Amino acid sequence: MKRIITYCALGLLGSLFLNGCELDDSNYVETYILDAEVTSMSDCKVHILEKTASTDFKADAKVYYQYNEETKELTLTHENAAFNCCPGEVESRAILRGSNIVVAEVEQKQGCNCTCLYDITIVIKEIEKKGYVVKFNEPYLGNQVQISFVINLAEATSGSATFARDLYPWVG
């Protein structure tokens, strides 16, 4: 009898466990890898230091966007992006998660013991003409506000957003 009660209890617990493991897809958001390419990158912007009378300077991060309706390409120019002074090749990876376009800027190596500011242009293909939140994952952001801004390509095919930066290498 004890054996029957034990098996019944185990069966009941097993059925409760299996019912509790049902897939809840109410929070599921489709994610797509986007075709993103770095099309240009400036040299290290040491001239910021050279043009100031002292070593005090401040450079904010700025992103310009331009959408081409015919090619469905979104061009993002990230002004004052921080990378290692010797980054090797810099790549961009992008995903579309719901209405969020998340752009990651990735340097190949950290070849020197310093960081520099660069202007980098990224082209993302197959973007529909609608609203998005654009976010950047920057390698040297630290404890600063992430680049994140709303664009509605149905209303404006170009624009910009500026983000204050208060840490090295944006401040000297």
LINBELQUI-V864309 format. One line per field, one symbol per residue. phi: phi as a letter, one per 20 degrees, with the letter a starting at -180 (. if undefined). psi: psi as a letter, one per 40 degrees, with the letter a starting at -180 (. if undefined). burial: b if it has 16 or more other C-alpha atoms within 10 Angstrom, else e. A space follows every 50 residues. Layout:
phi->???
psi->???
burial->???
//
This chain:
phi->.gffffffffffffffffffeffeefdfcfcceeecbfebbffgefffff eefceebbceeccdcbddffeldddddeemfebgfcemfddccbcdcmde dddddcefbdfceaccdcdcdcddemdfebebdecdddfdfmedfffbbe ccffdbebrbbdcfcccgefcc
psi->dddddddddddddddddddeeihhedehhhhihihihhdihiihfdeddd eidaehihhiiihiihhhddefhhhhhhhfhhiidgeahhihiiihhbeh hhhhhhidigeifiiiiihhhhhhifhigaiihhihhhdfdafihihhih igeddheiaiiihiheiheeh.
burial->eeeeeeeeeeeeeeeeeeeeeeeeeeeeeeeeebebbbeebeebeeebee eeeeeeebbebbbebbbeeeeebbbbbbbbbbbbbbbeebbbbbbbbeeb bbbbbbbeeeeeeebbbbbbbbbbbebebeebbbbbbbeebeeeeebbbe bebeeebbeeeebebeebbbee
//
